[in-house]
Each structure stands twice: as structure tokens, then as C-alpha cells.
């Protein structure tokens, strides 16, 4: 009995001093980004956090401190507390120490250098002569119900100039119940990936999207994440980021060799990398490098920022080919530090700014996106024949109607009852809400049409306004595929209330070749046109609720136009146009053109025009409804040549015009974007002022600033007055950078853009143009400004200032203030 009590006393005593396990994470105080492999000291022992800044520790004595150190940060000392099992430790940046590089280990740099040197032989797309495999991809938008609070909150809704509205908010409760039954959204596809020495192609074998009988084809082309870990730039959410194993990567990233592990029986270095500028939203992660051939055998990528992104790549080692081939890819997007909504297939997921918050007041903060793709039926170095090589993705008609039995073979988790309910629930919702028709209607409206039976109404032709016609009322329509897929007829009519003239036009077209989308058309119209403007005939038509510039224009010319044209996509990644036109022109202002000692107030011009738009970096998808540019990459190039044909159909002048433009837009993962627009043109020969260049001016000839307030154009020179400059040769450059929206409260979330525009030009035949006074751009034109767009309900304000050699003597005359408007159609 004595020994029994001694044993019991020993047990009780030890239980009173039992160890307590504490889990924690170390993060940056400012950015909330986890700090990898920070040094942790406790009770004379020292260890490191993992690559996500996480650690666990057995606490024996609450009086002993936990010390955390990491180069570039001040030391942090905390004392554990009883009953606190989870802690977050925030380190404060030491700017003086941060100036030095974190990792300068020669060994790890040599390993990364060898990875880069052997990249070509280790990348399956470059090291193998050919391969093909099928791939099952499942996209799921979901939420963990356990992370959502079911509490019904009292909220105070702010109201302008009124007391806040108090009401109960049951959103979280309803969202939790909804998430317990089904996922928010899901879609699946099975594709065939083929690659040979000449190209790669994806063929959709099967696809289904909840709520849609036919998929949204543009979604099938979304590149949410790069398939290859060797690709540079590496793409996440269609945003390019610099790959850490690219030639440029070593300038941006620091590397740390952690240890050596075994994968598929082969030794692999485990290397952590992170940006040299820790607060940037570049990649950080873990690379597993084969110690023999220096290929990547596993990879983890993370981005912390506007959204938090986790990506995991696993590979199988194919011994006979000495290559690591993709085995599985998992990609997850969750909340970050943004306040804006992210739209996915018509729904919205809102990500809050607090990384530590476990139960957000906004339930949708707990939503996340999971994408998983798994290759199967892999064939390597066998003959791969690629059909229709001009398209990157092909969607055959038979891929849209696979039965449930086909999809059941890909089910991994039989316990996921929410997956089946998601299809059933959203399909029912789609029928009741007619969602598929709304998407179809949205596509039409986005391109400027509203379908009515066999016809599409042209929305842009209904009401317009300019200084010459006043209000212009009209109606335009074009036949659609319900009437015929091979023929279409476009017709419009309009009447100007101020000039009291009727305008009209008709264009019948015939589809000569469906595969190349070659259309042959004829056209006749009697209408007015703005003088000295260049319209690229290959530009894609996009609907705008209004076109602001013509509101202030009063110098037009009347044109009786007859034309025939062929438009085609027969050349890869190119839209081409060939047309012949006969123009009977009457300037509607005081103007005389002197040519060969003859005076012309009316004249006839017959031209041939050849035009191309080349999108070399874009990718195209062949679908049952035609070819789609699903991956719109920049730069894009447009070139058109116009030649007046001497002695043909009463043509009176001989001249040649060559016009070129290129547009380059750079998106950033933070949501900001930059753009460059370069446009130039040259007119050689005897060119009347109606066909010269005025470079899109948009400022009224009025004295007071407030009298000049009108609507801003898209890419117009806001401080350049109408008819101020005309050129026969010119070049213009526009630079823009758009920042993220700023939350000012009560739905006031402006988006700021800084803009600089410049142009230079000449006019060598000024004495030919009588009746209109103008200047040349020989000394250059410069303006810069700030656009504050989307302040409220799409409206904003912009302000520009004119400077340089053509700056005006009166300070006020160099300032332009305009109203901007952006309509978000939500498609």
C-alpha cells in the first residue's frame, strides 16, 4: 500500500507540471506575411519555424521567455500564458539590417545555377521530343462551414446625411447553412494535352459547368496557373510573375538550403526561396531539387497579398526518360488584404484584410477556390499528331454532353455529398433564373446588340448627339444566326434634329469560309464623318453607352460611300481586311483644297485598303460557335495601308496613307495595371484635310475653364482644341498607370489613373488647305493629368495640364477638367 501511494503521488505531481504544447506562427508586423525558418529559442533549446512561419513548442515553465530572431528584424521576446495554446508573433522590420541580403550561401546559389543551366533538358516540353496525356481538372468554389459563425449580427448601415439604419444581419447564418449542404460553385473538364517539337495543344474531351447546358467557353481558356514549373513568366490567376529559376530570378529572390530528403528513392535538396523585397507580392516557396539531374521533383508556391495563393506541384520520376513528369497540381486561393470583390462566374467572393481573423463578420471571407488537375494515360516520346494546329484549344461539340456515368469514373471522394447537390441545386437555379439566357444576352450587349428574334438591334444607333446634327435619332439592326449562319444583312437609318438630314446604310455579307471566318460584304451608305480621323478597320467592336468626343465636334464631311470588302482570320493570330471604296465627299464647313492649280470644294476619292491586326502573343480557341481569342496578351499590332487609285472611278487625287499602332497592357497581381499606346501615320501625296491627321483632340474653343467641362474620351488629348493641329505625318505616345480603388466610404471608391500623352507631327503642304486655320505639331505636344474614375455610380473627374513648346500663354487655357463615365456591364 505504501508503494501504491508513492506511485500515485508521483503521477499527480507529474501531472501538475505536465508540459503544454503551444502552436504559433511568426509573421511580418506590417505585411502579415509569414516569416519562414525564423530562429526560436526556449529553455536553452534552439530550433526553427517551418517555411510558413509555423512552429510548436512544449512549454514546461511559463516564467521562461520565448525568443524569436530573424535577420532583418528586431528580436521579439514573449512569455507563454496558461490556457493560451495558439499564438501569433509579429516581428518588426529593421530597415538598417534589411539592406543586406538575407541569404548569401554559395552552395545554394550553385545549386540554383545548375537548375537554370539544366532547365532545357529537365523541362518536359523541351527535353522530350513529344508527349501527350489526359488531364482531369476540377474547380470548386467552397467554404468550410466550421469556420463560419452562425451568429446573427446587428449592423449599422451608413446613409448619406441621415441617421444610420439599424437592422439584423442573418447573412452569416444563411451562408453557413448553405455551405453545409453544397459548394458555392463547381466545374469539371477532361482535356487532352499534346506536345511535339513544333507546338502544344489542348483538346477538351469533356466539360460541364453547374447551371449551364453549354459552358462559358471563355472560362475554358482561363490560365489560372501555369502547367509547367519551368515556364517564365510563371502565371497565377492570369497574372505573370517572375519564376525563381529563371535567368532573372536570382536578382529578385533569395534562397536558403534547408536539408536533403528522399523522393522516389532519389536524393533531393530542399530549398526555400523568397523575394529580396519581403513586402512584395512575388512568389515564395519550397523547391525540391533532384541532386543528380537538378530537376524539380516537387514544388510549393505561395503568394500573400491581395489574395493568398497556395500552389502545390508533385511529379513522378520516369526512369527510362530521366525526367520528372507532372503527377498532380493543387491550387488554392483564399482571402488576402484587399477590400474589393473578386467575381467568379457571376458570383462574388469578398476577401477581408485580416489574416489572423478566424471568424470574419463577412461570411464570404471564408470562401476559397480549389483547383486540382491530375494527369493520366501518359504517353512519352511517341508519335503525336496534332489536328487543327492553328488553335491552342479546341472544344468539339461532342465534349459538351457527357453523361453522369462518364464523370463518375473521376470521383475521388465518395463522401463528398455536397458535390452532387451543387450540380442539382445550381442547375435548378439556372432554369428558374434563366441564367444561361442572361449570359447569352450579356455577350450580345457587350458587343453592342440586343437580340429580338431573327434580328439584333444595334444599341449604338438609337440616340447620339453632336454639335452638327444635334440629337441624332436612329435605328439599326443586323440579322443573326437564327435566320442564317451563312448570310447577314446590316441596315440602319438616322435623322439629325439640327441639320434636318436623313442618313442611312446597308451592308449584306456572305460567309465564304466558316473555318477561317471569311466574310465577303458590300456596302452603301450616305452619312457624315469627323474630319482627319483614323479608324482602324480591324479594331474589335465594343459597346459603350455613349461616345463622348463627337458631342463637341462641329466639323464633319458628308460621304456617299460604296464599298466591297473581304475580312478573314485565315492567317494565324491575325485579322485581315481587304476593301475597295468609292467616296463622294462634301465638306460641311468652309474649306477649299488646292491641287494642281485647281480648287476643290467637293471631290471624289476611290481607294483600296489593306489592313491587319496581329496578336502574336494571344492564344485562340476553336469552339462550336466560332474562334475565340481566349488569352488576350500584349503587345498587339495594327497596320493598314490606304491607296488612292489614280484614274479609277472618277478618283481625283493620288495619295498613300500608312497607319500603325501598338498597344501593350501590363497587369499586376496587386490589381494595378500599366499601359502603353503608340500610334503613328504618314500620308504621302495630295491629301485633303478630311483625310489628314488631327490626333483625337477633345477640348472646346472657349475661354473659361468651366465652359470647357465636357466628357473625357478614352484615349483623346484632353487639352488639345478641336481643329487646332493637322498633320500629314505624326507619332503619338500615351502612358497610363491605374492604381487600385481607394475606399472613402458610402460607396465612394475612386480609381486613380496617372496619364501622360505626347505627340509630334509635320505638314509639308499647308498652302493646299484654304478656309480653315491650324497649326502643326513640329515642336511637339505634351499633356499630363490625373483621372479619378468611378467615384460614384460610374462617374468620375479628370484633370489635365498642357505644357512644353505648344503651351498657351494664358495659364487657364492649358487646363482641362472633364467628367468621365465607366459603365460596368458585369459580363
Secondary structure in CASP SS format (residue, H / E / C, confidence):
PFRMAT SS
TARGET T0000
AUTHOR 0000-0000-0000
METHOD secondary structure of the structure
MODEL  1
X C 1.00
X H 1.00
X H 1.00
X H 1.00
X H 1.00
X H 1.00
X H 1.00
X H 1.00
X H 1.00
X H 1.00
X H 1.00
X H 1.00
X H 1.00
X H 1.00
X H 1.00
X H 1.00
X C 1.00
X C 1.00
X C 1.00
X E 1.00
X E 1.00
X E 1.00
X E 1.00
X E 1.00
X E 1.00
X E 1.00
X E 1.00
X E 1.00
X C 1.00
X C 1.00
X C 1.00
X C 1.00
X C 1.00
X E 1.00
X C 1.00
X C 1.00
X C 1.00
X C 1.00
X E 1.00
X E 1.00
X E 1.00
X E 1.00
X C 1.00
X C 1.00
X E 1.00
X E 1.00
X E 1.00
X E 1.00
X C 1.00
X C 1.00
X C 1.00
X C 1.00
X C 1.00
X E 1.00
X E 1.00
X E 1.00
X E 1.00
X E 1.00
X E 1.00
X C 1.00
X C 1.00
X C 1.00
X C 1.00
X C 1.00
X E 1.00
X E 1.00
X E 1.00
X E 1.00
X E 1.00
X C 1.00
X C 1.00
X C 1.00
X E 1.00
X C 1.00
X C 1.00
X E 1.00
X E 1.00
X E 1.00
X E 1.00
X C 1.00
X C 1.00
X C 1.00
X C 1.00
X C 1.00
X C 1.00
X E 1.00
X E 1.00
X E 1.00
X E 1.00
X E 1.00
X E 1.00
X C 1.00
X E 1.00
X C 1.00
X H 1.00
X H 1.00
X H 1.00
X H 1.00
X C 1.00
X C 1.00
X C 1.00
X C 1.00
X C 1.00
X C 1.00
X C 1.00
X H 1.00
X H 1.00
X H 1.00
X H 1.00
X H 1.00
X H 1.00
X H 1.00
X H 1.00
X H 1.00
X H 1.00
X H 1.00
X H 1.00
X C 1.00
X H 1.00
X H 1.00
X H 1.00
X H 1.00
X C 1.00
X H 1.00
X H 1.00
X H 1.00
X H 1.00
X C 1.00
X C 1.00
X C 1.00
X E 1.00
X E 1.00
X E 1.00
X E 1.00
X E 1.00
X E 1.00
X E 1.00
X E 1.00
X E 1.00
X E 1.00
X E 1.00
X E 1.00
X E 1.00
X C 1.00
X H 1.00
X H 1.00
X H 1.00
X C 1.00
X C 1.00
X C 1.00
X C 1.00
X C 1.00
X E 1.00
X E 1.00
X E 1.00
X E 1.00
X E 1.00
X E 1.00
X E 1.00
X C 1.00
X C 1.00
X E 1.00
X E 1.00
X E 1.00
X E 1.00
X E 1.00
X E 1.00
X E 1.00
X E 1.00
X C 1.00
X H 1.00
X H 1.00
X H 1.00
X H 1.00
X H 1.00
X H 1.00
X H 1.00
X H 1.00
X H 1.00
X H 1.00
X H 1.00
X C 1.00
X C 1.00
X C 1.00
X E 1.00
X E 1.00
X E 1.00
X E 1.00
X E 1.00
X E 1.00
X E 1.00
X E 1.00
X E 1.00
X E 1.00
X E 1.00
X C 1.00
X C 1.00
X C 1.00
X C 1.00
X E 1.00
X E 1.00
X E 1.00
X E 1.00
X E 1.00
X E 1.00
X E 1.00
X E 1.00
X E 1.00
X E 1.00
X C 1.00
X C 1.00
X E 1.00
X C 1.00
X C 1.00
X C 1.00
X C 1.00
X H 1.00
X H 1.00
X H 1.00
X H 1.00
X C 1.00
X C 1.00
X C 1.00
X C 1.00
X E 1.00
X C 1.00
X C 1.00
X C 1.00
X C 1.00
X C 1.00
X C 1.00
X C 1.00
X C 1.00
X E 1.00
X E 1.00
X E 1.00
X C 1.00
X C 1.00
X E 1.00
X E 1.00
X E 1.00
X C 1.00
X C 1.00
X C 1.00
X C 1.00
X C 1.00
X C 1.00
X C 1.00
X H 1.00
X H 1.00
X H 1.00
X H 1.00
X E 1.00
X E 1.00
X E 1.00
X E 1.00
X E 1.00
X E 1.00
X E 1.00
X E 1.00
X E 1.00
X E 1.00
X E 1.00
X C 1.00
X C 1.00
X E 1.00
X E 1.00
X E 1.00
X E 1.00
X E 1.00
X E 1.00
X E 1.00
X E 1.00
X E 1.00
X E 1.00
X C 1.00
X C 1.00
X C 1.00
X C 1.00
X C 1.00
X C 1.00
X C 1.00
X C 1.00
X E 1.00
X E 1.00
X E 1.00
X E 1.00
X E 1.00
X E 1.00
X E 1.00
X C 1.00
X C 1.00
X C 1.00
X C 1.00
X C 1.00
X E 1.00
X E 1.00
X E 1.00
X E 1.00
X E 1.00
X E 1.00
X E 1.00
X E 1.00
X C 1.00
X C 1.00
X C 1.00
X E 1.00
X E 1.00
X E 1.00
X E 1.00
X E 1.00
X E 1.00
X E 1.00
X E 1.00
X E 1.00
X E 1.00
X E 1.00
X E 1.00
X C 1.00
X C 1.00
X C 1.00
X C 1.00
X E 1.00
X E 1.00
X E 1.00
X E 1.00
X E 1.00
X E 1.00
X E 1.00
X E 1.00
X E 1.00
X E 1.00
X E 1.00
X E 1.00
X E 1.00
X C 1.00
X C 1.00
X C 1.00
X C 1.00
X C 1.00
X E 1.00
X E 1.00
X E 1.00
X E 1.00
X C 1.00
X C 1.00
X E 1.00
X E 1.00
X E 1.00
X E 1.00
X C 1.00
X C 1.00
X C 1.00
X C 1.00
X C 1.00
X C 1.00
X C 1.00
X C 1.00
X C 1.00
X C 1.00
X C 1.00
X C 1.00
X H 1.00
X H 1.00
X H 1.00
X H 1.00
X E 1.00
X E 1.00
X E 1.00
X E 1.00
X E 1.00
X E 1.00
X E 1.00
X E 1.00
X E 1.00
X E 1.00
X E 1.00
X E 1.00
X E 1.00
X E 1.00
X C 1.00
X C 1.00
X C 1.00
X C 1.00
X C 1.00
X C 1.00
X C 1.00
X C 1.00
X C 1.00
X C 1.00
X C 1.00
X C 1.00
X E 1.00
X E 1.00
X E 1.00
X C 1.00
X H 1.00
X H 1.00
X H 1.00
X H 1.00
X C 1.00
X C 1.00
X C 1.00
X H 1.00
X H 1.00
X H 1.00
X H 1.00
X H 1.00
X C 1.00
X C 1.00
X C 1.00
X C 1.00
X C 1.00
X C 1.00
X C 1.00
X C 1.00
X H 1.00
X H 1.00
X H 1.00
X H 1.00
X H 1.00
X H 1.00
X H 1.00
X H 1.00
X H 1.00
X H 1.00
X H 1.00
X H 1.00
X H 1.00
X H 1.00
X H 1.00
X H 1.00
X H 1.00
X C 1.00
X H 1.00
X H 1.00
X H 1.00
X H 1.00
X H 1.00
X H 1.00
X H 1.00
X H 1.00
X H 1.00
X H 1.00
X H 1.00
X H 1.00
X C 1.00
X C 1.00
X E 1.00
X E 1.00
X E 1.00
X E 1.00
X C 1.00
X C 1.00
X E 1.00
X E 1.00
X E 1.00
X E 1.00
X H 1.00
X H 1.00
X H 1.00
X C 1.00
X E 1.00
X E 1.00
X E 1.00
X E 1.00
X C 1.00
X C 1.00
X C 1.00
X E 1.00
X E 1.00
X E 1.00
X E 1.00
X E 1.00
X E 1.00
X E 1.00
X E 1.00
X E 1.00
X E 1.00
X C 1.00
X C 1.00
X C 1.00
X C 1.00
X C 1.00
X C 1.00
X C 1.00
X E 1.00
X E 1.00
X E 1.00
X E 1.00
X E 1.00
X E 1.00
X E 1.00
X E 1.00
X E 1.00
X E 1.00
X C 1.00
X C 1.00
X C 1.00
X C 1.00
X C 1.00
X E 1.00
X E 1.00
X E 1.00
X E 1.00
X E 1.00
X E 1.00
X E 1.00
X E 1.00
X E 1.00
X E 1.00
X E 1.00
X E 1.00
X C 1.00
X C 1.00
X C 1.00
X C 1.00
X E 1.00
X E 1.00
X E 1.00
X E 1.00
X E 1.00
X E 1.00
X E 1.00
X E 1.00
X E 1.00
X E 1.00
X E 1.00
X E 1.00
X E 1.00
X C 1.00
X C 1.00
X C 1.00
X C 1.00
X C 1.00
X C 1.00
X C 1.00
X C 1.00
X C 1.00
X C 1.00
X C 1.00
X C 1.00
X C 1.00
X C 1.00
X C 1.00
X C 1.00
X C 1.00
X C 1.00
X H 1.00
X H 1.00
X H 1.00
X H 1.00
X C 1.00
X C 1.00
X C 1.00
X E 1.00
X E 1.00
X E 1.00
X E 1.00
X E 1.00
X E 1.00
X E 1.00
X E 1.00
X E 1.00
X E 1.00
X E 1.00
X E 1.00
X E 1.00
X C 1.00
X C 1.00
X C 1.00
X C 1.00
X C 1.00
X E 1.00
X E 1.00
X E 1.00
X E 1.00
X E 1.00
X E 1.00
X E 1.00
X E 1.00
X E 1.00
X E 1.00
X E 1.00
X E 1.00
X E 1.00
X E 1.00
X C 1.00
X C 1.00
X C 1.00
X C 1.00
X E 1.00
X E 1.00
X E 1.00
X E 1.00
X C 1.00
X C 1.00
X E 1.00
X E 1.00
X E 1.00
X C 1.00
X E 1.00
X E 1.00
X E 1.00
X E 1.00
X E 1.00
X E 1.00
X E 1.00
X E 1.00
X E 1.00
X E 1.00
X E 1.00
X E 1.00
X E 1.00
X C 1.00
X C 1.00
X C 1.00
X C 1.00
X E 1.00
X E 1.00
X E 1.00
X E 1.00
X E 1.00
X C 1.00
X C 1.00
X E 1.00
X E 1.00
X E 1.00
X E 1.00
X E 1.00
X E 1.00
X C 1.00
X C 1.00
X C 1.00
X C 1.00
X E 1.00
X E 1.00
X E 1.00
X E 1.00
X E 1.00
X E 1.00
X E 1.00
X E 1.00
X E 1.00
X C 1.00
X C 1.00
X C 1.00
X C 1.00
X C 1.00
X C 1.00
X C 1.00
X C 1.00
X C 1.00
X C 1.00
X E 1.00
X E 1.00
X E 1.00
X E 1.00
X E 1.00
X E 1.00
X E 1.00
X E 1.00
X E 1.00
X E 1.00
X E 1.00
X E 1.00
X E 1.00
X C 1.00
X C 1.00
X C 1.00
X C 1.00
X C 1.00
X E 1.00
X E 1.00
X E 1.00
X E 1.00
X E 1.00
X E 1.00
X E 1.00
X E 1.00
X E 1.00
X E 1.00
X E 1.00
X E 1.00
X E 1.00
X C 1.00
X C 1.00
X C 1.00
X H 1.00
X H 1.00
X H 1.00
X C 1.00
X E 1.00
X C 1.00
X C 1.00
X C 1.00
X E 1.00
X E 1.00
X E 1.00
X C 1.00
X C 1.00
X C 1.00
X C 1.00
X C 1.00
X C 1.00
X H 1.00
X H 1.00
X H 1.00
X C 1.00
X C 1.00
X E 1.00
X C 1.00
X C 1.00
X C 1.00
X C 1.00
X C 1.00
X E 1.00
X E 1.00
X E 1.00
X E 1.00
X E 1.00
X C 1.00
X C 1.00
X C 1.00
X E 1.00
X C 1.00
X E 1.00
X C 1.00
X E 1.00
X E 1.00
X E 1.00
X E 1.00
X E 1.00
X E 1.00
X E 1.00
X E 1.00
X E 1.00
X E 1.00
X C 1.00
X C 1.00
X C 1.00
X C 1.00
X C 1.00
X C 1.00
X C 1.00
X C 1.00
X C 1.00
X C 1.00
X C 1.00
X C 1.00
X E 1.00
X E 1.00
X E 1.00
X E 1.00
X E 1.00
X E 1.00
X E 1.00
X E 1.00
X E 1.00
X E 1.00
X E 1.00
X E 1.00
X C 1.00
X C 1.00
X C 1.00
X H 1.00
X H 1.00
X H 1.00
X E 1.00
X E 1.00
X C 1.00
X C 1.00
X C 1.00
X C 1.00
X E 1.00
X C 1.00
X C 1.00
X C 1.00
X C 1.00
X C 1.00
X E 1.00
X E 1.00
X E 1.00
X E 1.00
X E 1.00
X E 1.00
X E 1.00
X E 1.00
X E 1.00
X E 1.00
X E 1.00
X E 1.00
X C 1.00
X C 1.00
X E 1.00
X E 1.00
X E 1.00
X E 1.00
X E 1.00
X E 1.00
X E 1.00
X E 1.00
X E 1.00
X C 1.00
X C 1.00
X C 1.00
X C 1.00
X C 1.00
X C 1.00
X C 1.00
X H 1.00
X H 1.00
X H 1.00
X H 1.00
X E 1.00
X E 1.00
X E 1.00
X E 1.00
X E 1.00
X E 1.00
X E 1.00
X C 1.00
X C 1.00
X C 1.00
X C 1.00
X C 1.00
X C 1.00
END
